[in-house]
Amino acid sequence: MTRVGIIGAGNVAARHADVLSAFPDVTIAGIADTDLRRAEALASKHGTPAYGGHADLLSAGGLDAVYVCVPPFAHGNPEHDVLSCNLPIFVEKPLSLDLQTAENIASEIERRSLPSAVGHHWRYLDVVGRAHDLLAGRPVRLALGHWLDKVPPVGWWLDRHRSGGQIVEQAVHVLDLARLLVGEVSMVHAVPVENTVDGEVDRATSAVMRFAEGAAGLLATSCLLTRKHRVGLEVCADGIALELSETRLLVDGERIIEDDGQAKTRVDREFVNAVQGRPADVRVPYGEALRTHRLALALARSAAERRPVMLDDQ
Protein backbone atom coordinates (compact mmCIF):
# COMPACT_ATOMS: atom_id res chain seq x y z
CA MET A 1 0.00 0.00 0.00
CA THR A 2 1.43 3.38 -1.04
CA ARG A 3 1.05 5.98 1.70
CA VAL A 4 0.60 9.53 0.38
CA GLY A 5 0.68 12.76 2.36
CA ILE A 6 -0.97 15.93 1.07
CA ILE A 7 0.23 19.45 1.85
CA GLY A 8 -2.62 21.91 1.33
CA ALA A 9 -6.33 21.33 1.78
CA GLY A 10 -7.93 23.57 -0.83
CA ASN A 11 -10.06 22.60 -3.81
CA VAL A 12 -7.25 21.11 -5.88
CA ALA A 13 -5.94 19.09 -2.93
CA ALA A 14 -9.47 17.80 -2.34
CA ARG A 15 -9.69 16.69 -5.97
CA HIS A 16 -6.44 14.76 -5.73
CA ALA A 17 -7.55 13.24 -2.43
CA ASP A 18 -10.76 11.97 -4.03
CA VAL A 19 -8.84 10.41 -6.93
CA LEU A 20 -6.11 8.87 -4.78
CA SER A 21 -8.54 7.44 -2.24
CA ALA A 22 -10.28 5.56 -5.06
CA PHE A 23 -7.08 3.66 -5.93
CA PRO A 24 -7.06 0.29 -4.13
CA ASP A 25 -3.28 0.41 -3.65
CA VAL A 26 -3.11 3.93 -2.16
CA THR A 27 -3.97 5.32 1.25
CA ILE A 28 -3.94 8.96 2.27
CA ALA A 29 -1.66 9.02 5.32
CA GLY A 30 -2.23 12.62 6.41
CA ILE A 31 -3.26 16.09 5.29
CA ALA A 32 -1.59 19.33 6.37
CA ASP A 33 -2.68 22.93 5.98
CA THR A 34 -1.76 26.16 7.76
CA ASP A 35 -5.52 26.43 8.37
CA LEU A 36 -5.97 23.45 10.69
CA ARG A 37 -9.76 23.55 10.42
CA ARG A 38 -9.55 23.17 6.67
CA ALA A 39 -7.08 20.29 7.05
CA GLU A 40 -9.39 18.62 9.57
CA ALA A 41 -12.40 18.95 7.28
CA LEU A 42 -10.65 17.24 4.37
CA ALA A 43 -8.87 14.69 6.58
CA SER A 44 -12.09 13.61 8.24
CA LYS A 45 -13.60 12.84 4.84
CA HIS A 46 -10.75 10.42 4.16
CA GLY A 47 -10.29 9.04 7.65
CA THR A 48 -6.75 10.33 8.07
CA PRO A 49 -4.87 12.58 10.53
CA ALA A 50 -4.83 16.37 10.05
CA TYR A 51 -1.82 18.57 10.73
CA GLY A 52 -1.48 22.34 11.12
CA GLY A 53 1.71 22.46 9.08
CA HIS A 54 3.68 20.35 6.66
CA ALA A 55 6.57 19.89 9.10
CA ASP A 56 4.30 17.94 11.44
CA LEU A 57 3.06 15.77 8.58
CA LEU A 58 6.61 14.93 7.55
CA SER A 59 7.73 14.36 11.14
CA ALA A 60 4.98 11.79 11.63
CA GLY A 61 6.79 9.67 9.03
CA GLY A 62 5.59 6.60 7.21
CA LEU A 63 5.11 8.36 3.87
CA ASP A 64 5.95 7.00 0.43
CA ALA A 65 5.20 10.23 -1.50
CA VAL A 66 3.86 13.74 -0.95
CA TYR A 67 1.55 16.01 -2.92
CA VAL A 68 2.23 19.76 -2.58
CA CYS A 69 -1.02 21.60 -3.37
CA VAL A 70 -0.39 25.10 -2.02
CA PRO A 71 -1.05 28.60 -3.44
CA PRO A 72 1.61 30.11 -5.71
CA PHE A 73 3.15 32.25 -2.95
CA ALA A 74 3.58 29.26 -0.60
CA HIS A 75 5.88 27.17 -2.81
CA GLY A 76 9.50 26.63 -1.83
CA ASN A 77 9.83 25.49 1.76
CA PRO A 78 7.30 22.64 1.51
CA GLU A 79 9.06 21.16 -1.53
CA HIS A 80 12.53 21.42 -0.01
CA ASP A 81 11.35 19.85 3.25
CA VAL A 82 9.72 16.97 1.36
CA LEU A 83 12.85 16.42 -0.70
CA SER A 84 15.04 16.52 2.42
CA CYS A 85 13.07 13.44 3.51
CA ASN A 86 14.02 11.83 0.17
CA LEU A 87 10.38 11.43 -0.84
CA PRO A 88 8.90 11.44 -4.37
CA ILE A 89 6.96 14.63 -4.97
CA PHE A 90 3.90 15.76 -6.92
CA VAL A 91 3.58 19.55 -7.20
CA GLU A 92 0.53 21.47 -8.35
CA LYS A 93 1.03 24.33 -10.79
CA PRO A 94 2.15 27.05 -10.84
CA LEU A 95 5.56 26.01 -9.51
CA SER A 96 6.33 29.31 -7.78
CA LEU A 97 6.14 33.08 -8.16
CA ASP A 98 9.74 33.35 -9.34
CA LEU A 99 12.13 31.34 -11.45
CA GLN A 100 14.89 30.84 -8.89
CA THR A 101 12.65 29.00 -6.41
CA ALA A 102 11.52 26.54 -9.07
CA GLU A 103 15.02 26.08 -10.45
CA ASN A 104 16.36 25.27 -6.98
CA ILE A 105 13.64 22.66 -6.46
CA ALA A 106 14.31 21.15 -9.90
CA SER A 107 18.01 20.89 -9.12
CA GLU A 108 17.32 19.12 -5.83
CA ILE A 109 14.93 16.64 -7.47
CA GLU A 110 17.56 15.87 -10.10
CA ARG A 111 20.33 15.58 -7.51
CA ARG A 112 18.32 13.04 -5.53
CA SER A 113 16.99 11.22 -8.63
CA LEU A 114 13.49 11.19 -7.18
CA PRO A 115 10.24 10.56 -9.08
CA SER A 116 8.35 13.82 -9.62
CA ALA A 117 5.27 15.08 -11.42
CA VAL A 118 3.43 18.36 -11.86
CA GLY A 119 -0.32 18.76 -12.24
CA HIS A 120 -0.46 19.68 -15.92
CA HIS A 121 -3.27 17.20 -16.41
CA TRP A 122 -4.15 18.55 -19.86
CA ARG A 123 -1.27 16.48 -21.22
CA TYR A 124 -3.29 13.41 -20.24
CA LEU A 125 -6.40 14.38 -22.19
CA ASP A 126 -7.43 11.66 -24.61
CA VAL A 127 -8.08 14.31 -27.26
CA VAL A 128 -4.50 15.61 -27.00
CA GLY A 129 -3.29 12.26 -28.29
CA ARG A 130 -5.82 12.47 -31.11
CA ALA A 131 -4.61 15.98 -31.98
CA HIS A 132 -1.00 14.84 -31.98
CA ASP A 133 -1.87 12.06 -34.42
CA LEU A 134 -3.79 14.42 -36.72
CA LEU A 135 -0.82 16.80 -36.81
CA ALA A 136 1.73 14.10 -37.66
CA GLY A 137 3.93 15.35 -40.49
CA ARG A 138 2.19 18.73 -40.50
CA PRO A 139 4.05 21.35 -38.45
CA VAL A 140 1.84 23.90 -36.73
CA ARG A 141 2.15 27.35 -38.32
CA LEU A 142 -0.22 29.32 -36.06
CA ALA A 143 -1.29 28.86 -32.44
CA LEU A 144 -4.07 30.81 -30.70
CA GLY A 145 -4.43 30.39 -26.95
CA HIS A 146 -7.30 31.71 -24.80
CA TRP A 147 -8.18 31.90 -21.14
CA LEU A 148 -11.27 34.12 -20.91
CA ASP A 149 -12.85 33.56 -17.53
CA LYS A 150 -13.93 34.99 -14.18
CA VAL A 151 -11.95 35.75 -11.03
CA PRO A 152 -11.58 32.50 -9.03
CA PRO A 153 -13.23 32.58 -5.57
CA VAL A 154 -10.04 32.63 -3.48
CA GLY A 155 -8.91 35.73 -1.60
CA TRP A 156 -5.31 35.77 -2.76
CA TRP A 157 -5.94 35.45 -6.49
CA LEU A 158 -6.32 39.13 -7.46
CA ASP A 159 -3.08 40.07 -5.65
CA ARG A 160 -0.35 39.83 -8.29
CA HIS A 161 2.26 39.39 -5.55
CA ARG A 162 0.51 36.28 -4.25
CA SER A 163 -0.92 34.63 -7.39
CA GLY A 164 1.59 35.73 -10.02
CA GLY A 165 -1.23 36.83 -12.33
CA GLN A 166 -3.61 35.05 -14.66
CA ILE A 167 -1.00 33.88 -17.17
CA VAL A 168 1.12 32.23 -14.48
CA GLU A 169 -1.75 30.86 -12.40
CA GLN A 170 -4.26 29.78 -15.06
CA ALA A 171 -3.11 30.12 -18.69
CA VAL A 172 0.01 28.09 -17.90
CA HIS A 173 -2.14 25.05 -18.87
CA VAL A 174 -2.61 26.46 -22.36
CA LEU A 175 1.08 27.34 -22.62
CA ASP A 176 2.04 23.80 -21.65
CA LEU A 177 -0.18 22.42 -24.39
CA ALA A 178 1.31 24.87 -26.90
CA ARG A 179 4.81 23.69 -26.04
CA LEU A 180 3.70 20.10 -26.55
CA LEU A 181 1.99 20.60 -29.93
CA VAL A 182 3.97 23.50 -31.41
CA GLY A 183 7.37 23.53 -29.71
CA GLU A 184 9.48 25.87 -27.64
CA VAL A 185 8.95 29.63 -27.65
CA SER A 186 11.86 31.97 -28.35
CA MET A 187 10.25 35.43 -27.89
CA VAL A 188 7.16 36.88 -26.23
CA HIS A 189 5.64 40.35 -26.14
CA ALA A 190 2.67 40.78 -23.82
CA VAL A 191 0.47 43.89 -23.66
CA PRO A 192 -1.67 44.32 -20.52
CA VAL A 193 -4.85 46.37 -20.22
CA GLU A 194 -3.98 49.82 -18.88
CA ASN A 195 -6.70 50.36 -16.26
CA THR A 196 -5.70 47.67 -13.77
CA VAL A 197 -5.79 48.64 -10.08
CA ASP A 198 -2.28 48.97 -8.65
CA GLY A 199 -1.12 45.70 -7.11
CA GLU A 200 -3.86 43.64 -8.73
CA VAL A 201 -3.49 41.18 -11.58
CA ASP A 202 -4.00 42.44 -15.12
CA ARG A 203 -7.69 41.99 -15.95
CA ALA A 204 -6.85 41.39 -19.62
CA THR A 205 -3.67 40.68 -21.57
CA SER A 206 -2.83 39.98 -25.18
CA ALA A 207 0.49 38.57 -26.28
CA VAL A 208 2.36 37.52 -29.37
CA MET A 209 4.75 34.57 -29.26
CA ARG A 210 7.42 33.46 -31.70
CA PHE A 211 8.11 29.74 -31.66
CA ALA A 212 11.63 28.47 -32.23
CA GLU A 213 10.57 26.37 -35.23
CA GLY A 214 8.98 29.38 -36.94
CA ALA A 215 5.32 29.26 -35.92
CA ALA A 216 3.50 32.41 -34.83
CA GLY A 217 1.41 32.46 -31.68
CA LEU A 218 -1.13 34.62 -29.90
CA LEU A 219 -2.42 34.42 -26.32
CA ALA A 220 -5.42 36.28 -24.90
CA THR A 221 -6.37 36.23 -21.23
CA SER A 222 -9.08 37.96 -19.24
CA CYS A 223 -10.73 37.60 -15.84
CA LEU A 224 -13.39 40.26 -16.51
CA LEU A 225 -16.24 37.84 -17.07
CA THR A 226 -18.86 36.23 -14.85
CA ARG A 227 -18.19 32.67 -16.06
CA LYS A 228 -15.72 30.68 -18.09
CA HIS A 229 -16.20 31.73 -21.71
CA ARG A 230 -13.32 30.31 -23.74
CA VAL A 231 -10.36 28.30 -22.49
CA GLY A 232 -8.17 26.34 -24.85
CA LEU A 233 -5.78 26.26 -27.77
CA GLU A 234 -6.38 26.50 -31.50
CA VAL A 235 -3.68 25.42 -33.95
CA CYS A 236 -3.46 25.71 -37.71
CA ALA A 237 -1.22 23.49 -39.82
CA ASP A 238 -1.15 22.74 -43.53
CA GLY A 239 -4.69 21.69 -44.44
CA ILE A 240 -6.05 21.35 -40.89
CA ALA A 241 -7.35 23.44 -38.00
CA LEU A 242 -7.76 22.01 -34.50
CA GLU A 243 -9.39 23.54 -31.44
CA LEU A 244 -8.62 21.89 -28.10
CA SER A 245 -10.30 22.42 -24.76
CA GLU A 246 -10.37 20.39 -21.56
CA THR A 247 -13.46 18.56 -22.77
CA ARG A 248 -13.23 18.16 -26.55
CA LEU A 249 -11.35 18.45 -29.84
CA LEU A 250 -12.91 20.31 -32.77
CA VAL A 251 -11.47 19.36 -36.16
CA ASP A 252 -11.78 21.90 -39.01
CA GLY A 253 -14.69 23.57 -37.24
CA GLU A 254 -16.95 20.60 -38.02
CA ARG A 255 -16.04 17.29 -36.40
CA ILE A 256 -16.28 17.11 -32.61
CA ILE A 257 -14.36 14.49 -30.64
CA GLU A 258 -15.32 14.40 -26.97
CA ASP A 259 -12.63 13.72 -24.38
CA ASP A 260 -13.03 10.64 -22.19
CA GLY A 261 -12.79 12.71 -18.99
CA GLN A 262 -10.07 10.58 -17.40
CA ALA A 263 -7.12 13.03 -17.49
CA LYS A 264 -7.33 13.97 -13.81
CA THR A 265 -7.28 10.31 -12.87
CA ARG A 266 -4.41 9.43 -15.22
CA VAL A 267 -2.10 12.15 -13.92
CA ASP A 268 -2.35 10.72 -10.40
CA ARG A 269 -2.26 7.07 -11.46
CA GLU A 270 0.94 7.47 -13.47
CA PHE A 271 2.71 9.29 -10.62
CA VAL A 272 1.72 6.54 -8.19
CA ASN A 273 3.00 3.96 -10.68
CA ALA A 274 6.35 5.78 -10.74
CA VAL A 275 6.49 5.88 -6.94
CA GLN A 276 5.84 2.14 -6.87
CA GLY A 277 8.65 1.50 -9.35
CA ARG A 278 6.23 0.23 -11.98
CA PRO A 279 6.19 1.25 -15.66
CA ALA A 280 4.83 4.81 -15.63
CA ASP A 281 3.83 7.41 -18.19
CA VAL A 282 4.64 10.59 -16.24
CA ARG A 283 4.29 13.19 -18.98
CA VAL A 284 5.27 16.28 -16.98
CA PRO A 285 8.04 15.64 -14.45
CA TYR A 286 9.17 18.73 -12.56
CA GLY A 287 11.95 19.59 -15.01
CA GLU A 288 9.53 19.62 -17.94
CA ALA A 289 7.06 21.79 -16.03
CA LEU A 290 9.91 24.19 -15.30
CA ARG A 291 10.21 24.94 -19.02
CA THR A 292 6.52 25.83 -19.20
CA HIS A 293 6.84 27.91 -16.01
CA ARG A 294 9.76 29.78 -17.56
CA LEU A 295 7.55 30.69 -20.53
CA ALA A 296 4.70 31.89 -18.30
CA LEU A 297 7.09 34.04 -16.27
CA ALA A 298 8.55 35.51 -19.45
CA LEU A 299 5.07 36.61 -20.53
CA ALA A 300 4.36 38.08 -17.09
CA ARG A 301 7.68 39.92 -17.18
CA SER A 302 6.99 41.25 -20.66
CA ALA A 303 3.61 42.62 -19.54
CA ALA A 304 5.14 44.22 -16.44
CA GLU A 305 8.10 45.76 -18.26
CA ARG A 306 6.14 46.73 -21.39
CA ARG A 307 8.70 45.20 -23.75
CA PRO A 308 9.46 42.00 -25.66
CA VAL A 309 11.34 39.31 -23.75
CA MET A 310 13.61 36.68 -25.29
CA LEU A 311 13.37 33.34 -23.51
CA ASP A 312 17.15 33.11 -23.13
CA ASP A 313 16.87 36.33 -21.08
CA GLN A 314 15.20 34.36 -18.29
C-alpha positions in Angstrom: 0.0 0.0 0.0 1.4 3.4 -1.0 1.0 6.0 1.7 0.6 9.5 0.4 0.7 12.8 2.4 -1.0 15.9 1.1 0.2 19.5 1.9 -2.6 21.9 1.3 -6.3 21.3 1.8 -7.9 23.6 -0.8 -10.1 22.6 -3.8 -7.2 21.1 -5.9 -5.9 19.1 -2.9 -9.5 17.8 -2.3 -9.7 16.7 -6.0 -6.4 14.8 -5.7 -7.5 13.2 -2.4 -10.8 12.0 -4.0 -8.8 10.4 -6.9 -6.1 8.9 -4.8 -8.5 7.4 -2.2 -10.3 5.6 -5.1 -7.1 3.7 -5.9 -7.1 0.3 -4.1 -3.3 0.4 -3.7 -3.1 3.9 -2.2 -4.0 5.3 1.3 -3.9 9.0 2.3 -1.7 9.0 5.3 -2.2 12.6 6.4 -3.3 16.1 5.3 -1.6 19.3 6.4 -2.7 22.9 6.0 -1.8 26.2 7.8 -5.5 26.4 8.4 -6.0 23.5 10.7 -9.8 23.5 10.4 -9.5 23.2 6.7 -7.1 20.3 7.1 -9.4 18.6 9.6 -12.4 18.9 7.3 -10.7 17.2 4.4 -8.9 14.7 6.6 -12.1 13.6 8.2 -13.6 12.8 4.8 -10.7 10.4 4.2 -10.3 9.0 7.7 -6.8 10.3 8.1 -4.9 12.6 10.5 -4.8 16.4 10.1 -1.8 18.6 10.7 -1.5 22.3 11.1 1.7 22.5 9.1 3.7 20.3 6.7 6.6 19.9 9.1 4.3 17.9 11.4 3.1 15.8 8.6 6.6 14.9 7.6 7.7 14.4 11.1 5.0 11.8 11.6 6.8 9.7 9.0 5.6 6.6 7.2 5.1 8.4 3.9 6.0 7.0 0.4 5.2 10.2 -1.5 3.9 13.7 -1.0 1.5 16.0 -2.9 2.2 19.8 -2.6 -1.0 21.6 -3.4 -0.4 25.1 -2.0 -1.0 28.6 -3.4 1.6 30.1 -5.7 3.1 32.3 -3.0 3.6 29.3 -0.6 5.9 27.2 -2.8 9.5 26.6 -1.8 9.8 25.5 1.8 7.3 22.6 1.5 9.1 21.2 -1.5 12.5 21.4 0.0 11.3 19.9 3.3 9.7 17.0 1.4 12.9 16.4 -0.7 15.0 16.5 2.4 13.1 13.4 3.5 14.0 11.8 0.2 10.4 11.4 -0.8 8.9 11.4 -4.4 7.0 14.6 -5.0 3.9 15.8 -6.9 3.6 19.5 -7.2 0.5 21.5 -8.3 1.0 24.3 -10.8 2.2 27.1 -10.8 5.6 26.0 -9.5 6.3 29.3 -7.8 6.1 33.1 -8.2 9.7 33.4 -9.3 12.1 31.3 -11.4 14.9 30.8 -8.9 12.6 29.0 -6.4 11.5 26.5 -9.1 15.0 26.1 -10.4 16.4 25.3 -7.0 13.6 22.7 -6.5 14.3 21.2 -9.9 18.0 20.9 -9.1 17.3 19.1 -5.8 14.9 16.6 -7.5 17.6 15.9 -10.1 20.3 15.6 -7.5 18.3 13.0 -5.5 17.0 11.2 -8.6 13.5 11.2 -7.2 10.2 10.6 -9.1 8.3 13.8 -9.6 5.3 15.1 -11.4 3.4 18.4 -11.9 -0.3 18.8 -12.2 -0.5 19.7 -15.9 -3.3 17.2 -16.4 -4.1 18.6 -19.9 -1.3 16.5 -21.2 -3.3 13.4 -20.2 -6.4 14.4 -22.2 -7.4 11.7 -24.6 -8.1 14.3 -27.3 -4.5 15.6 -27.0 -3.3 12.3 -28.3 -5.8 12.5 -31.1 -4.6 16.0 -32.0 -1.0 14.8 -32.0 -1.9 12.1 -34.4 -3.8 14.4 -36.7 -0.8 16.8 -36.8 1.7 14.1 -37.7 3.9 15.3 -40.5 2.2 18.7 -40.5 4.0 21.3 -38.5 1.8 23.9 -36.7 2.1 27.4 -38.3 -0.2 29.3 -36.1 -1.3 28.9 -32.4 -4.1 30.8 -30.7 -4.4 30.4 -27.0 -7.3 31.7 -24.8 -8.2 31.9 -21.1 -11.3 34.1 -20.9 -12.8 33.6 -17.5 -13.9 35.0 -14.2 -11.9 35.8 -11.0 -11.6 32.5 -9.0 -13.2 32.6 -5.6 -10.0 32.6 -3.5 -8.9 35.7 -1.6 -5.3 35.8 -2.8 -5.9 35.4 -6.5 -6.3 39.1 -7.5 -3.1 40.1 -5.7 -0.4 39.8 -8.3 2.3 39.4 -5.6 0.5 36.3 -4.3 -0.9 34.6 -7.4 1.6 35.7 -10.0 -1.2 36.8 -12.3 -3.6 35.0 -14.7 -1.0 33.9 -17.2 1.1 32.2 -14.5 -1.8 30.9 -12.4 -4.3 29.8 -15.1 -3.1 30.1 -18.7 0.0 28.1 -17.9 -2.1 25.1 -18.9 -2.6 26.5 -22.4 1.1 27.3 -22.6 2.0 23.8 -21.7 -0.2 22.4 -24.4 1.3 24.9 -26.9 4.8 23.7 -26.0 3.7 20.1 -26.6 2.0 20.6 -29.9 4.0 23.5 -31.4 7.4 23.5 -29.7 9.5 25.9 -27.6 8.9 29.6 -27.7 11.9 32.0 -28.3 10.2 35.4 -27.9 7.2 36.9 -26.2 5.6 40.3 -26.1 2.7 40.8 -23.8 0.5 43.9 -23.7 -1.7 44.3 -20.5 -4.9 46.4 -20.2 -4.0 49.8 -18.9 -6.7 50.4 -16.3 -5.7 47.7 -13.8 -5.8 48.6 -10.1 -2.3 49.0 -8.7 -1.1 45.7 -7.1 -3.9 43.6 -8.7 -3.5 41.2 -11.6 -4.0 42.4 -15.1 -7.7 42.0 -15.9 -6.9 41.4 -19.6 -3.7 40.7 -21.6 -2.8 40.0 -25.2 0.5 38.6 -26.3 2.4 37.5 -29.4 4.7 34.6 -29.3 7.4 33.5 -31.7 8.1 29.7 -31.7 11.6 28.5 -32.2 10.6 26.4 -35.2 9.0 29.4 -36.9 5.3 29.3 -35.9 3.5 32.4 -34.8 1.4 32.5 -31.7 -1.1 34.6 -29.9 -2.4 34.4 -26.3 -5.4 36.3 -24.9 -6.4 36.2 -21.2 -9.1 38.0 -19.2 -10.7 37.6 -15.8 -13.4 40.3 -16.5 -16.2 37.8 -17.1 -18.9 36.2 -14.8 -18.2 32.7 -16.1 -15.7 30.7 -18.1 -16.2 31.7 -21.7 -13.3 30.3 -23.7 -10.4 28.3 -22.5 -8.2 26.3 -24.8 -5.8 26.3 -27.8 -6.4 26.5 -31.5 -3.7 25.4 -34.0 -3.5 25.7 -37.7 -1.2 23.5 -39.8 -1.1 22.7 -43.5 -4.7 21.7 -44.4 -6.0 21.4 -40.9 -7.3 23.4 -38.0 -7.8 22.0 -34.5 -9.4 23.5 -31.4 -8.6 21.9 -28.1 -10.3 22.4 -24.8 -10.4 20.4 -21.6 -13.5 18.6 -22.8 -13.2 18.2 -26.6 -11.3 18.4 -29.8 -12.9 20.3 -32.8 -11.5 19.4 -36.2 -11.8 21.9 -39.0 -14.7 23.6 -37.2 -16.9 20.6 -38.0 -16.0 17.3 -36.4 -16.3 17.1 -32.6 -14.4 14.5 -30.6 -15.3 14.4 -27.0 -12.6 13.7 -24.4 -13.0 10.6 -22.2 -12.8 12.7 -19.0 -10.1 10.6 -17.4 -7.1 13.0 -17.5 -7.3 14.0 -13.8 -7.3 10.3 -12.9 -4.4 9.4 -15.2 -2.1 12.2 -13.9 -2.4 10.7 -10.4 -2.3 7.1 -11.5 0.9 7.5 -13.5 2.7 9.3 -10.6 1.7 6.5 -8.2 3.0 4.0 -10.7 6.4 5.8 -10.7 6.5 5.9 -6.9 5.8 2.1 -6.9 8.6 1.5 -9.4 6.2 0.2 -12.0 6.2 1.3 -15.7 4.8 4.8 -15.6 3.8 7.4 -18.2 4.6 10.6 -16.2 4.3 13.2 -19.0 5.3 16.3 -17.0 8.0 15.6 -14.4 9.2 18.7 -12.6 12.0 19.6 -15.0 9.5 19.6 -17.9 7.1 21.8 -16.0 9.9 24.2 -15.3 10.2 24.9 -19.0 6.5 25.8 -19.2 6.8 27.9 -16.0 9.8 29.8 -17.6 7.5 30.7 -20.5 4.7 31.9 -18.3 7.1 34.0 -16.3 8.6 35.5 -19.5 5.1 36.6 -20.5 4.4 38.1 -17.1 7.7 39.9 -17.2 7.0 41.2 -20.7 3.6 42.6 -19.5 5.1 44.2 -16.4 8.1 45.8 -18.3 6.1 46.7 -21.4 8.7 45.2 -23.7 9.5 42.0 -25.7 11.3 39.3 -23.8 13.6 36.7 -25.3 13.4 33.3 -23.5 17.2 33.1 -23.1 16.9 36.3 -21.1 15.2 34.4 -18.3 
